[in-house]
Amino acid sequence: MLCQAQTIIVGAHNRTESRGAHARDDFEDRDDDNWMKHTLTWTDEKASVSIDYRPVHMYTYSDDCEVIPPKQRVY
């Protein structure tokens, strides 16, 4: 569980924005220009964390519904 926690912490610290449940006091706004991507993290045998990214797909797998574009959450 410590390795899993470490990958979450490193991935969150690397993401310099606030988005939904991922909120940071030092980066209060979302940044779609730089962070419209999924963060992938993993650890190796020495507990070093690696980071990579996967694009966010803005399409659906059927014609039954339309894509819902992202927007800022306001409360």
C-alpha positions as CSV (number, residue, x, y, z in Angstrom):
1,M,0.0,0.0,0.0
2,L,2.9,2.3,0.6
3,C,4.0,2.0,-3.1
4,Q,0.5,2.8,-4.2
5,A,0.4,5.8,-2.0
6,Q,3.8,7.0,-3.3
7,T,2.6,6.8,-6.9
8,I,-0.5,8.8,-6.1
9,I,1.5,11.5,-4.2
10,V,4.1,11.9,-7.0
11,G,1.5,12.0,-9.7
12,A,-0.6,14.6,-7.8
13,H,2.5,16.8,-7.0
14,N,3.5,16.7,-10.6
15,R,0.1,18.0,-11.8
16,T,0.2,21.8,-11.5
17,E,-3.5,22.6,-11.5
18,S,-6.7,22.0,-9.6
19,R,-9.4,19.8,-11.2
20,G,-12.3,18.2,-9.4
21,A,-11.2,16.2,-6.4
22,H,-7.6,17.0,-7.3
23,A,-7.3,20.5,-5.7
24,R,-4.2,22.4,-4.8
25,D,-3.9,25.7,-2.9
26,D,-0.8,26.7,-4.9
27,F,-2.5,26.1,-8.3
28,E,-6.2,27.1,-7.9
29,D,-7.4,26.9,-11.5
30,R,-7.7,24.1,-14.0
31,D,-5.4,24.2,-16.9
32,D,-6.9,22.3,-19.9
33,D,-4.2,23.6,-22.3
34,N,-1.5,21.6,-20.4
35,W,-3.3,19.0,-18.4
36,M,-6.1,17.6,-20.6
37,K,-4.5,14.2,-20.3
38,H,-4.5,11.2,-17.9
39,T,-1.5,10.7,-15.6
40,L,-0.1,7.2,-15.5
41,T,2.4,6.3,-12.7
42,W,4.2,3.2,-11.6
43,T,7.0,2.1,-9.4
44,D,10.0,-0.1,-10.2
45,E,11.8,-2.6,-7.9
46,K,13.7,0.3,-6.2
47,A,10.5,2.2,-5.4
48,S,11.3,4.9,-8.0
49,V,8.1,6.4,-9.5
50,S,7.8,6.9,-13.2
51,I,5.2,9.2,-14.9
52,D,3.7,9.0,-18.3
53,Y,0.5,10.4,-19.9
54,R,-2.4,9.1,-22.0
55,P,-4.6,11.5,-24.1
56,V,-8.2,12.2,-23.1
57,H,-10.5,10.9,-25.8
58,M,-13.2,13.4,-26.7
59,Y,-15.5,10.9,-28.4
60,T,-18.0,8.2,-27.4
61,Y,-18.1,4.6,-28.5
62,S,-21.6,4.8,-29.9
63,D,-23.9,7.3,-31.5
64,D,-26.4,7.0,-28.7
65,C,-25.0,9.9,-26.8
66,E,-22.9,13.0,-27.4
67,V,-19.6,13.9,-25.9
68,I,-19.9,16.1,-22.8
69,P,-17.2,18.7,-22.9
70,P,-15.2,19.3,-19.8
71,K,-16.0,22.4,-17.7
72,Q,-15.0,24.0,-14.5
73,R,-16.7,22.7,-11.3
74,V,-18.3,25.5,-9.3
75,Y,-19.9,25.1,-5.9
